[in-house]
Every structure is written in structure tokens, then in C-alpha cells.
Amino acid sequence: MNKIEKIPTLYNRIAEIIEQARTRVATAVNLTMVYSYFEIGRYIVEDEQQGEQRAEYGKSVLKELSARLTERFGEGYSYPNLKNIRQFYLLYEERAKRLHTVYPFRNSQKRILQTVSKELQTSENKQIEKHETLSRKSQIGSTVFSQFTLSWSHYRVLMRIENPAERNFYEIEATQQNWSVRQLQKQHASSLYERLAIGKNKEELMRLANEGQIIEKPEDILKNPINLGFLGLKEQTDYTETMLEQRILSNLQDFLLEMGKGFLFEARQKRFTFDEDNFYVDLVLYNRLLRSYVLIDLKIDKLQHQDLGQMQMYVNYYDRYVKQDFENPTIGIVLCKTANQLLVELTLPENSNVYAAQYALYLPEKTVLQQKLNEWTEEFDNEIELKKIENQ
């Protein structure tokens, strides 16, 4: 390879380094802004609490403060934004207490700067010690900023979520899956939290709020319902299973995002043959977290028992002839217009790895799903109480 031929490779490597550096700088700037707003909000609230009439006092102070800050620092400190900054602190006040108890921000800045200044004056024979010390200080600084993981624009979206458990869930998911602000808005609008929460007990709900969506077993990937609104199909429109499949493939990124964490696409209309008969699986996915193949059959009508039997045969084939020894059992999902869990229970054995999932071309209002979740939790609580009474 001559010098000219090496240039594209060299360029790509250098470009990658520059892009990574820009990303790290942008992330650091965003986190610094969030934490600065956090501190500003704390000062505003503390000052506000000293006023005799909090509402009027706070309003007049914020307007005057906005005028002065805007004059000196420019955009970003309007009266509405200062109100948002104040609300941001109030929503995360408990986090603030933990944060300042563990490592006060102002002291941490001072200590880190003092450490850097001192270490820069050391002689060359202390270079190793210097780097180790700076590394430790850097880690301490990182723990301060790790309390907040998203941009201010993300937190602006999160602040509009009233339910603390739901808000915490979306913050965790946005961080873990690196959602953009638009993706966060989209997932919240699609009622992801409610659709994952319906059917879970109190312990599972608590874990969902504190840890986000945990993928440990096949049931963890199911939503109620699966949102296919991005396909652009209408309930009144006649469409075939082939059309449904084609729309999914044309919107594959949205489909995999809706399916959840760890999904990879492998094939459509995957054919396998035995006894001279050909069989086709509509969609073959793979979930790297579960280390399992996920087979999906699309049905535009209500679930039938023969749909479940067919999927069970597909799953058995993959388990015996396709999956490797290090992989977990294959998962089968019949994605249908109307699911019937009782039919699933009566048709399949208890240890079956086949599930029926209902899809929706449009989701009901968020308040409807919230009400459905509340009804589910109340029903679950009532069942627990009845069991307690029976055991007495």
C-alpha cells in the first residue's frame, strides 16, 4: 500500500478521534449546564424562603434577576427559564441533599483546582504520583456530575411528568439507551411506562421505577399493547399481513425501538423445510440480552389456537436445529390485532416459550392507559388482601 492509498484509512481514524472528542466535550458542557442550573435553582429557592410572601416575593425577584442575568450573560436566563430552573431544583431536592452530603459541588471545584495547581508544580520524578492523584480527583468530580446524566433539554421534558416513579423510569431509560430529546418525547407520548407496567406486581413496578426496563426473562420484552402507530396504517383501512410486514420493514428502526432493548434484525420470511414442506417465519429477531432468537408471526385478526400451535412448531424447530448450545431457548410471539391470554393458557403447556402480544395502530389517550394501570394495581392489591384473609 503506497502513501496515497493510506490516506483514507488515516483520515477515518483521525476523524473518529475528533468526533469522539467533540462528543465528550459536548456531554461535559451539557452536564455542567445542568448542574449549574441545579445550583441556581437551589439559591433561588433558599432566597425565596426568606421572603414573607413567597409567591409575590419570588415573582418579583425572578423578574429582576432575569433582567440582570440576561444583560450580563445573554440568552438562557429569561423569566420563564428561571421558573423552570427553580422547578428543576424542587423536583430533585432529595437528590440535592444526597449530592451535597456526599460531595459539595463548590468545595469539590476548589479542591480539584488546588490539587491540579499543586501537582503541576511537582518535579518530573513525581509524574506517576501526579497522574494517580489527578485520576482520583477526576473520579470524585465524576461522581458529582453522575447524579445528572442528561441534557437540560431532556430534563425540560422530564419535568412535565408528574408521577415521580414514571419520571425516574424515563430518566434511566433515556440514559441507558442514549435517547435523543425527540426519542424521549416519543416514548413518553407512546405511554411506554404504562404499557410495561400493566400486569406487573408492586415489587416489579418498584424495580421498573428504580432500574428501568430490565430484560431477564421473555416476559420482560412484552408490552401491552405494542405500538405500531408509526406504520401509518388506519384502523378502518383494509390491509393484509404482507402489507403489515412491508410497513414494519420500511420502518425497521422504529419497530426495533418499540420492541425494546437488545433487539437485532436477522431475516424476513425465513424459510425452513422438513418432510418436503416449506414453512416461513414472518420476522426473525435476536435479543442479545436474553441471548435468544425471537420469532414473530403477524396476524391481522384475533388470535386463533392454530396460530399458537404453528408458532410452537417454529420454536421447536429453532431450538433443535438452529440455536447454539450457549444460547437460551427460542421465544415465539404471535403479534395479533386482538390477543386472548386465556386461549394461550388453554392451548399451550405452562412451560411454553410462546406468547401472544396485541398490537395497536394508534394508542388510546395517555389518561386512559394511566387509568387502566391504576385499575390493575387496585385489582392486584385486592387479590393480595383476599389471600391474606383466606390464610388467616
C-alpha positions in Angstrom: 0.0 0.0 0.0 1.5 3.4 -1.1 1.3 6.6 0.8 -1.7 7.9 -1.2 -3.7 4.7 -0.5 -3.1 5.0 3.2 -4.7 8.5 3.4 -8.4 7.3 3.6 -7.6 4.9 6.5 -5.6 7.6 8.3 -8.3 10.1 7.7 -11.0 7.8 9.1 -9.0 7.1 12.2 -8.3 10.7 12.9 -11.9 11.7 12.1 -13.2 9.2 14.6 -11.0 10.6 17.3 -12.2 14.1 16.6 -15.8 13.1 16.6 -15.4 11.2 19.9 -13.6 14.3 21.4 -16.4 16.6 20.3 -19.0 14.2 21.8 -17.2 14.2 25.1 -16.8 17.9 25.2 -20.5 18.4 24.3 -21.5 16.0 27.1 -19.3 17.7 29.6 -20.8 21.1 28.6 -24.3 19.8 28.9 -23.8 18.3 32.3 -22.0 21.4 33.6 -25.0 23.5 32.4 -27.5 21.1 34.1 -25.6 21.2 37.4 -25.2 25.0 37.2 -29.0 25.3 36.8 -29.4 22.9 39.7 -27.3 25.2 41.9 -29.0 28.3 40.6 -32.4 26.8 41.5 -31.2 26.0 45.0 -30.1 29.6 45.6 -33.4 30.9 44.2 -35.4 28.6 46.5 -33.3 29.4 49.6 -33.6 33.1 48.9 -37.4 32.7 48.2 -37.9 31.0 51.6 -36.6 34.1 53.4 -39.4 36.3 51.9 -42.5 36.9 53.9 -44.9 36.5 50.9 -43.3 33.7 48.9 -45.4 33.8 45.7 -45.2 37.6 45.1 -41.7 37.9 46.5 -40.4 35.1 44.3 -42.1 36.5 41.2 -40.6 40.0 41.6 -37.2 38.6 42.5 -37.1 36.3 39.4 -38.1 39.1 37.1 -35.4 41.4 38.4 -32.9 38.6 38.4 -33.8 37.7 34.9 -33.2 41.2 33.6 -29.8 41.4 35.3 -28.6 38.0 34.2 -29.7 38.5 30.6 -28.0 41.8 30.4 -24.7 40.3 31.6 -24.9 36.7 30.1 -27.3 36.9 27.3 -30.0 34.4 26.4 -30.9 31.5 28.7 -32.0 33.4 31.8 -35.4 34.6 30.8 -38.1 34.8 33.4 -39.8 31.5 32.2 -36.5 29.7 32.1 -35.7 30.8 35.7 -39.1 29.4 36.7 -38.1 26.1 35.0 -34.7 26.2 36.8 -36.5 26.7 40.2 -38.9 23.9 39.4 -36.0 21.6 38.4 -34.4 22.0 41.8 -37.7 21.5 43.7 -38.3 18.2 41.8 -34.8 16.9 42.5 -34.4 18.4 46.0 -33.9 15.0 47.7 -31.2 14.3 45.1 -29.7 17.7 46.0 -29.5 16.7 49.7 -27.7 13.5 48.9 -25.4 15.2 46.5 -24.2 17.9 48.9 -23.9 15.4 51.7 -21.6 13.1 49.6 -19.5 15.8 48.0 -20.4 19.6 48.0 -20.0 21.0 44.5 -18.3 24.3 45.4 -15.8 22.5 47.7 -15.2 19.9 45.1 -14.3 22.5 42.5 -12.0 24.2 44.9 -10.2 21.0 45.9 -9.8 19.8 42.4 -8.3 23.1 41.2 -6.0 23.2 44.2 -4.9 19.6 43.5 -4.2 20.4 39.9 -2.3 23.6 40.7 -0.2 21.8 43.4 0.6 18.8 41.2 1.6 20.9 38.2 4.4 22.3 40.4 5.9 18.9 41.3 9.1 17.7 39.8 9.4 15.2 37.0 10.2 12.3 39.3 6.7 12.6 40.8 4.9 12.4 37.5 3.4 9.0 38.2 2.1 10.1 41.6 0.6 13.2 40.0 -1.3 11.3 37.4 -2.7 8.9 40.1 -3.8 11.7 42.3 -5.4 13.6 39.4 -7.2 10.4 38.4 -8.7 10.0 41.9 -9.8 13.6 41.9 -11.3 13.2 38.5 -13.3 10.2 39.7 -14.6 12.3 42.6 -15.7 15.0 40.2 -17.3 12.4 38.0 -19.4 11.2 41.0 -20.7 14.7 41.4 -21.9 15.0 37.8 -23.1 11.4 37.6 -26.1 12.5 39.6 -27.4 14.0 36.4 -26.9 12.2 33.1 -28.9 14.0 30.5 -29.0 17.4 28.8 -31.1 20.3 30.1 -33.5 19.8 27.1 -34.1 16.2 28.4 -34.8 17.4 31.9 -37.3 20.0 30.5 -39.2 17.1 29.1 -38.9 15.0 32.3 -40.1 17.9 34.5 -43.5 17.8 32.8 -44.1 14.2 34.1 -46.0 14.4 37.4 -45.5 10.8 38.6 -42.1 10.6 40.3 -41.8 6.8 39.5 -42.6 7.4 35.9 -40.2 10.3 35.6 -37.4 8.3 37.2 -38.1 5.4 34.7 -37.8 7.7 31.7 -34.6 9.3 33.0 -33.0 5.9 33.4 -34.1 4.6 30.0 -33.0 7.8 28.2 -29.6 7.5 29.8 -29.1 3.8 29.2 -30.4 3.8 25.6 -28.9 7.2 24.7 -32.3 8.6 23.6 -32.3 11.9 21.9 -34.8 14.5 23.2 -37.1 13.6 20.4 -37.0 9.9 21.2 -37.7 10.6 24.8 -40.7 12.7 23.9 -41.9 9.9 21.5 -41.5 7.2 24.1 -43.3 9.2 26.7 -46.1 10.1 24.3 -46.5 6.4 23.5 -47.0 5.6 27.2 -44.1 3.2 27.3 -44.1 3.2 31.1 -47.8 2.3 31.4 -47.6 -0.3 28.7 -44.7 -2.0 30.5 -46.2 -1.6 34.0 -49.6 -3.1 33.3 -49.6 -6.6 34.5 -46.7 -6.2 37.0 -46.9 -6.6 40.7 -45.8 -3.9 43.2 -42.3 -5.3 43.5 -41.9 -5.3 39.8 -43.3 -1.8 39.5 -40.8 -0.6 42.1 -38.0 -2.1 40.2 -39.2 -0.6 36.9 -39.1 2.9 38.5 -35.7 2.4 40.1 -33.9 0.4 37.5 -35.7 1.0 34.2 -36.7 -1.9 31.9 -34.7 -5.0 33.0 -34.5 -7.8 30.4 -34.0 -11.0 32.3 -36.8 -13.3 31.0 -39.0 -13.4 27.9 -42.0 -11.7 29.6 -39.8 -8.6 30.1 -39.9 -7.8 26.4 -43.7 -7.8 26.1 -45.7 -4.6 26.2 -49.5 -4.1 26.4 -50.1 -3.2 23.7 -47.2 -3.0 21.2 -47.5 0.4 19.4 -47.4 0.2 15.6 -48.7 3.7 15.1 -45.6 4.7 13.2 -46.6 2.5 10.3 -49.2 5.0 9.2 -52.0 2.4 8.8 -55.5 3.3 9.9 -57.9 1.0 11.7 -60.6 1.5 9.0 -58.2 0.7 6.2 -58.1 -2.8 4.7 -54.6 -4.2 4.9 -53.0 -7.6 4.5 -50.4 -9.3 6.6 -48.0 -8.8 3.8 -48.6 -5.1 3.8 -48.2 -5.0 7.6 -44.9 -6.8 7.2 -43.7 -4.5 4.5 -44.6 -1.4 6.5 -42.6 -2.8 9.5 -39.5 -3.4 7.3 -39.8 0.1 5.9 -39.8 1.4 9.5 -37.4 -1.1 10.9 -35.6 1.3 13.2 -38.8 2.4 14.8 -40.0 -1.2 15.1 -36.8 -2.3 16.9 -37.0 0.7 19.2 -40.6 -0.2 20.1 -39.7 -3.8 20.7 -37.2 -2.6 23.3 -33.7 -3.2 24.5 -31.2 -5.6 22.8 -33.1 -6.4 19.6 -31.4 -7.1 16.3 -33.0 -7.9 13.0 -32.0 -11.1 11.2 -34.5 -12.1 8.5 -37.9 -11.8 7.0 -39.9 -14.8 5.6 -37.3 -17.1 7.0 -37.8 -20.5 5.3 -37.1 -23.9 6.8 -38.1 -27.2 5.3 -38.8 -30.7 6.6 -40.8 -33.6 5.0 -40.6 -31.7 1.7 -42.9 -28.9 3.2 -41.7 -25.3 3.3 -42.5 -23.1 6.3 -41.9 -19.3 6.7 -41.4 -17.2 9.8 -42.6 -13.7 9.2 -39.8 -12.0 11.2 -36.7 -13.4 12.9 -35.1 -11.1 15.5 -32.4 -11.8 18.0 -32.2 -10.4 21.5 -28.6 -10.1 22.7 -29.6 -9.5 26.3 -31.6 -12.7 26.5 -29.3 -14.5 24.1 -32.4 -15.9 22.3 -33.9 -15.9 18.9 -37.3 -14.2 18.8 -39.7 -15.4 16.1 -42.6 -13.2 15.2 -45.7 -14.2 13.3 -48.0 -11.4 12.2 -51.8 -11.8 12.3 -54.3 -9.0 11.4 -57.2 -10.7 13.0 -57.9 -12.0 16.5 -55.8 -14.8 17.9 -56.7 -18.4 16.9 -55.5 -21.6 18.7 -53.9 -22.8 15.4 -51.7 -19.7 15.4 -50.3 -20.7 18.7 -49.7 -24.3 17.5 -47.9 -23.1 14.4 -45.6 -20.8 16.4 -44.9 -23.6 18.9 -43.7 -25.7 15.9 -41.5 -22.9 14.7 -40.0 -22.5 18.2 -39.3 -26.3 18.5 -37.6 -26.3 15.1 -35.3 -23.4 16.0 -34.5 -24.9 19.4 -33.5 -28.2 17.8 -31.8 -27.2 14.6 -30.7 -23.5 14.7 -29.8 -22.3 18.2 -26.4 -22.9 19.6 -25.6 -24.6 22.9 -24.6 -21.3 24.5 -27.9 -19.7 23.5 -31.2 -19.7 25.5 -34.5 -21.2 24.3 -36.2 -19.6 21.3 -39.0 -17.2 22.0 -42.1 -17.1 19.9 -44.5 -14.1 19.7 -47.8 -14.1 17.8 -48.4 -10.4 17.1 -52.1 -10.0 16.5 -54.9 -7.5 16.4 -56.7 -9.0 19.4 -54.9 -11.3 21.9 -56.6 -13.7 24.3 -54.5 -14.8 27.2 -57.0 -17.4 28.3 -56.7 -19.1 24.9 -52.9 -19.1 25.3 -53.1 -20.8 28.7 -55.6 -23.4 27.5 -53.7 -24.2 24.2 -50.1 -24.2 25.4 -48.3 -26.0 28.2 -47.2 -23.9 31.2 -43.5 -24.0 30.3 -44.1 -22.9 26.7 -42.0 -20.1 25.4 -44.7 -18.8 23.1 -46.6 -15.6 23.8 -49.5 -13.6 22.3 -49.0 -9.9 22.0 -51.6 -7.4 20.9 -50.6 -4.5 18.7 -52.3 -1.2 18.2 -52.2 1.1 15.1 -52.9 4.0 17.4 -52.8 4.3 21.2 -55.6 5.5 23.4 -55.1 8.7 25.3 -52.4 8.6 28.0 -55.0 9.2 30.7 -56.9 6.0 29.6 -53.7 3.9 29.9 -53.0 5.5 33.3 -56.5 4.7 34.5 -56.0 1.1 33.2 -52.8 0.9 35.2 -54.4 2.2 38.3 -57.2 -0.4 37.9 -54.7 -3.1 37.5 -52.8 -2.2 40.6 -56.0 -1.9 42.6 -57.1 -5.3 41.4 -53.8 -6.8 42.3 -53.9 -5.3 45.8 -57.4 -6.7 46.3 -56.2 -10.2 45.3 -53.4 -9.9 47.9 -55.8 -8.8 50.6 -58.2 -11.7 49.8 -55.3 -14.2 50.0 -54.3 -12.8 53.4 -57.9 -13.2 54.7 -58.1 -16.8 53.3 -54.8 -17.7 55.1 -55.9 -16.4 58.4 
